[in-house]
């Protein structure tokens, strides 16, 4: 049964809260990615800690089948012409291919080391695997189910956004703080775009001519021109954005904030947050069902998929993101409790440490 989403704290908006959380559907351990088949009325979820892909009924919000794959599947993509699912199994160094209707295993292909991202170009009949530990991209023929080439990227290669109109792929390199641009037809690397540290998701939006890159370490989304590769600006969101999807019109970007348990809804025109939706713990990724107007969010920390009906409609006004979020730690000095010696933050520069703000009452 539908029930109102619980808003974050903040003043009420003049528009009534219109989106609804339809369900929190249990799927398994560590659901990281979700893809929607609107025609077949199914969604498919990669459960990284269950080593399985789960099919859900989109209308009833309940599991239909569960299929074992390799160890730690993180992303999943659907090739509609063949009705095949591809999951990248990070700890098995494989891509598993399943029949989308039955869950039957069709193939398991060796790729690079720790594949953590997938891209899909249906026109070229190719699936691309971003291999994190190798810093490479493996190209797979979606029809013949065989590896057809490798593209050099950089350390931490993972999420791959595809620009179908230009036949280009954009691979987010988490550890290198960059995006590798490559030709999806010839498999040639074309360009390196420097971005913020920790890019973990890349999504192309041909409708606006932009590429969006989520920086989980800074709590920002970089907006990059597809023509030219120029970083245009950064859009602040909540803590640790790791997953994104764009709606069918290209007007709204949905961002999964893993550290906050929310989804930020951004207007892609001015590039600003218009509202947030509270979902489960540690949301990993999201996908839209254009038929029912439902946003599906995979919650790695809750073991659920949240179904949000009409997520584009405004919710309550949200408090702005603090301007210090994503910036370096400011300098400060405090007296040591042992002797009163003044200690400064510079003493621990370039080191890892924990600050405990303790109230003595």
C-alpha positions in Angstrom: 0.0 0.0 0.0 1.3 3.5 -0.8 2.4 5.6 2.1 4.0 9.1 2.2 7.7 9.4 2.1 9.2 10.7 5.3 10.8 14.0 4.5 14.0 15.4 5.8 13.8 18.1 8.4 13.1 21.5 7.0 10.3 24.0 6.4 7.2 22.9 4.5 6.8 23.7 0.8 3.7 25.3 -0.6 3.3 22.2 -2.8 2.0 19.1 -1.1 4.4 16.1 -0.9 3.4 14.2 -4.0 5.9 11.4 -4.4 5.2 8.2 -2.5 7.3 5.3 -1.4 5.3 2.3 -2.7 7.4 -0.5 -1.1 10.8 -1.6 0.3 11.2 -5.0 -1.4 13.7 -7.4 0.2 16.0 -8.8 -2.4 19.2 -10.1 -0.8 22.5 -9.0 0.6 24.2 -5.9 -0.8 22.1 -4.9 -3.7 24.3 -2.4 -5.7 22.7 -2.0 -9.1 19.2 -2.1 -10.7 18.1 -2.1 -14.3 14.5 -1.8 -15.6 12.8 -3.7 -18.4 9.6 -1.6 -18.9 8.1 -3.7 -21.6 8.6 -7.0 -19.8 7.5 -5.4 -16.5 10.6 -6.6 -14.7 13.6 -5.1 -12.8 16.9 -6.9 -12.3 19.1 -6.3 -9.2 22.7 -7.3 -8.7 23.1 -8.4 -5.1 26.8 -8.2 -4.4 26.9 -10.1 -1.1 24.5 -12.8 -2.2 26.4 -13.5 -5.4 23.1 -13.4 -7.3 20.9 -11.4 -9.7 17.3 -11.1 -8.6 14.3 -10.4 -11.0 11.5 -8.3 -9.6 7.9 -7.9 -10.8 7.6 -4.1 -11.4 3.9 -3.9 -10.7 3.7 -6.2 -7.7 7.1 -5.2 -6.3 8.1 -8.8 -5.4 10.8 -11.2 -6.5 10.2 -13.5 -9.5 13.5 -15.5 -9.7 17.0 -15.5 -8.3 20.0 -16.7 -10.3 23.6 -17.3 -9.0 26.4 -15.5 -10.8 30.1 -15.0 -9.9 31.4 -13.5 -6.7 30.4 -9.9 -5.8 28.3 -8.8 -8.8 28.2 -5.0 -8.7 26.7 -3.7 -11.9 24.1 -5.2 -14.3 22.9 -4.2 -17.7 20.1 -5.5 -20.0 20.5 -6.1 -23.7 16.9 -5.9 -25.0 17.4 -7.4 -28.5 18.7 -10.6 -27.1 17.0 -10.4 -23.7 20.3 -11.1 -22.0 21.5 -9.8 -18.7 25.2 -9.1 -18.1 26.6 -8.9 -14.5 30.2 -7.9 -13.7 31.4 -10.2 -10.9 34.2 -8.2 -9.3 35.8 -10.9 -7.2 35.5 -13.6 -9.9 37.0 -11.4 -12.7 34.1 -12.4 -14.9 31.0 -11.2 -16.7 28.1 -13.6 -16.3 25.4 -13.7 -19.0 21.8 -14.7 -18.0 18.6 -15.2 -19.8 16.4 -12.3 -18.6 13.2 -14.3 -18.8 14.3 -17.4 -16.9 17.5 -16.5 -15.1 19.3 -19.4 -16.9 23.1 -19.0 -17.2 24.2 -18.6 -20.8 27.9 -17.8 -20.4 30.6 -16.6 -18.0 33.3 -14.6 -19.7 36.8 -13.8 -18.2 37.6 -10.1 -18.3 40.1 -8.0 -16.4 40.8 -7.8 -12.7 38.0 -6.7 -10.4 35.3 -5.6 -12.9 33.2 -3.1 -11.1 31.4 -1.2 -13.9 29.5 -1.9 -17.1 28.6 0.1 -20.2 26.2 -0.9 -22.9 26.0 0.3 -26.6 23.0 -1.6 -28.1 23.6 -0.1 -31.6 27.2 -1.4 -31.8 26.1 -4.7 -30.0 28.7 -4.2 -27.3 29.0 -4.4 -23.6 32.0 -2.8 -21.8 33.5 -3.9 -18.5 35.5 -1.4 -16.4 38.3 -3.4 -14.7 39.3 -1.6 -11.5 42.5 -3.3 -10.5 43.8 -3.5 -14.1 42.9 0.0 -15.2 41.4 -1.4 -18.4 38.1 -1.7 -20.3 37.1 -5.0 -21.8 34.8 -5.0 -24.9 32.3 -7.9 -25.3 30.2 -8.8 -28.3 26.7 -8.9 -27.0 25.6 -11.4 -29.7 28.5 -13.8 -30.0 29.3 -13.5 -26.2 33.0 -13.2 -26.7 35.7 -10.6 -25.8 36.6 -8.5 -28.9 39.2 -6.1 -27.4 40.6 -4.1 -24.6 40.9 -0.3 -24.1 43.6 1.1 -21.7 42.1 3.3 -19.0 43.5 4.2 -15.6 43.6 2.7 -12.1 40.2 2.3 -10.6 38.4 1.9 -13.9 34.7 1.2 -13.1 31.5 2.9 -14.1 31.1 3.5 -17.9 28.7 6.1 -19.3 27.8 5.7 -23.0 27.0 8.5 -25.4 25.1 6.5 -28.1 24.8 9.4 -30.5 28.6 10.0 -30.7 29.6 6.3 -30.2 31.8 7.3 -27.2 32.3 5.7 -23.8 33.3 7.5 -20.6 35.0 5.4 -18.0 35.3 6.8 -14.4 38.7 6.0 -12.9 38.1 6.1 -9.2 41.7 6.0 -7.9 43.2 8.1 -10.8 40.6 10.9 -10.4 39.9 11.0 -14.1 37.5 9.9 -16.9 38.8 8.0 -19.9 37.0 8.9 -23.1 37.1 6.1 -25.8 35.7 5.4 -29.2 33.2 2.6 -28.7 33.5 1.4 -32.3 37.3 1.4 -32.8 38.2 0.9 -29.1 40.7 3.7 -29.3 41.3 5.9 -26.2 40.6 9.5 -27.2 41.0 11.8 -24.1 41.6 12.0 -20.4 39.4 14.3 -18.4 40.6 15.2 -14.9 37.8 15.3 -12.3 37.5 15.3 -8.5 39.0 12.5 -6.5 36.9 9.3 -6.2 34.7 9.4 -9.3 32.5 6.3 -9.1 29.6 6.9 -11.6 29.4 8.4 -15.1 26.2 9.0 -16.9 25.8 10.7 -20.3 22.9 12.9 -21.1 22.8 13.5 -24.9 19.6 15.6 -24.5 21.6 18.3 -22.7 25.0 17.5 -24.2 26.4 16.8 -20.7 28.2 14.0 -18.9 27.6 13.8 -15.1 30.3 12.3 -12.9 29.6 11.6 -9.2 32.5 12.2 -6.8 31.7 10.2 -3.7 34.6 11.7 -1.7 33.5 15.3 -2.2 29.7 15.1 -2.3 29.5 16.7 -5.8 28.4 16.0 -9.3 30.7 17.3 -12.1 28.9 18.5 -15.2 31.1 18.0 -18.3 30.5 19.0 -21.9 30.2 16.0 -24.2 31.6 18.1 -27.0 35.1 19.1 -25.9 35.3 17.4 -22.5 35.3 20.7 -20.5 34.3 20.5 -16.9 31.6 23.2 -16.7 30.6 23.2 -13.0 30.0 21.1 -9.9 26.6 20.5 -8.2 26.6 19.8 -4.5 24.5 16.9 -3.1 24.5 15.0 0.1 27.1 12.6 1.4 28.9 10.0 -0.8 26.9 10.1 -4.1 27.6 6.8 -5.9 24.7 6.1 -8.3 22.8 8.1 -10.8 20.2 7.9 -13.6 18.7 10.5 -16.0 15.0 10.6 -16.8 13.7 10.0 -20.4 13.5 13.8 -21.2 17.0 14.5 -19.8 15.5 17.2 -17.5 16.1 15.5 -14.2 19.1 13.7 -12.7 18.5 11.3 -9.7 21.6 10.9 -7.4 21.9 8.1 -4.8 23.6 9.5 -1.7 25.1 6.5 -0.1 26.1 8.2 3.1 22.8 9.9 3.7 20.2 7.3 2.7 18.6 9.7 0.2 18.1 10.4 -3.5 18.8 14.0 -4.6 16.6 15.1 -7.6 18.5 17.7 -9.7 17.1 19.9 -12.4 19.7 19.5 -15.2 18.9 22.9 -16.7 20.2 25.2 -13.9 22.0 22.2 -12.3 20.5 22.5 -8.8 18.8 20.2 -6.3 15.0 20.6 -6.3 14.1 18.0 -3.6 15.2 14.8 -2.0 13.6 11.4 -1.3 14.4 9.3 1.7 15.0 5.7 0.8 16.9 2.8 2.5 20.4 2.5 3.9 23.4 3.1 1.7 21.6 3.4 -1.7 23.9 2.2 -4.5 22.1 3.0 -7.8 18.7 3.7 -9.3 16.7 3.3 -12.5 13.4 4.6 -13.8 10.3 2.7 -15.0 8.8 5.1 -17.6 5.5 3.2 -17.7 4.4 3.5 -14.1 6.5 6.6 -13.2 8.4 4.7 -10.6 12.0 5.2 -9.4 13.7 2.0 -8.2 16.6 2.4 -5.7 18.9 -0.4 -4.7 19.8 -0.1 -1.0 23.0 -2.0 -0.3 22.8 -1.4 3.5 19.2 -2.5 3.8 19.1 -5.4 1.4 16.1 -3.9 -0.3 14.9 -2.1 -3.4 12.8 1.0 -2.7 9.9 1.8 -5.2 9.2 5.5 -5.3 6.1 6.6 -7.3 6.3 9.8 -9.2 9.7 10.9 -7.8 9.8 14.0 -10.1 7.1 15.8 -8.2 8.2 18.3 -5.6 8.6 17.3 -2.0 9.3 19.6 1.0 11.9 22.3 0.7 15.2 20.8 1.9 17.9 22.6 3.9 20.8 23.6 1.7 24.0 21.6 1.7 26.6 23.3 4.0 29.3 25.2 2.0 32.1 23.3 3.8 30.9 19.9 2.6 33.5 18.5 0.2 36.2 21.0 1.2 39.4 20.3 2.9 39.6 20.4 6.7 40.1 24.0 7.9 43.0 24.8 10.1 42.2 25.0 13.9 44.0 24.9 17.2 42.8 23.5 20.6 44.4 23.1 24.0 45.6 19.6 24.9 43.8 18.2 28.0 47.1 17.0 29.3 49.0 20.1 30.3 47.1 22.6 28.1 49.5 22.6 25.2 48.1 24.1 22.1 47.8 21.5 19.3 47.0 22.4 15.7 45.5 20.4 12.8 48.7 21.0 10.9 50.5 18.5 13.1 48.6 15.7 11.4 48.7 16.9 7.9 48.6 14.1 5.3 47.8 11.6 8.0 44.7 9.7 8.9 43.2 10.5 12.3 40.0 10.6 14.2 38.6 13.7 15.9 36.4 13.0 18.9 34.3 16.1 19.9 33.5 15.1 23.5 31.0 16.8 25.8 32.2 16.5 29.4 28.8 16.7 31.1 
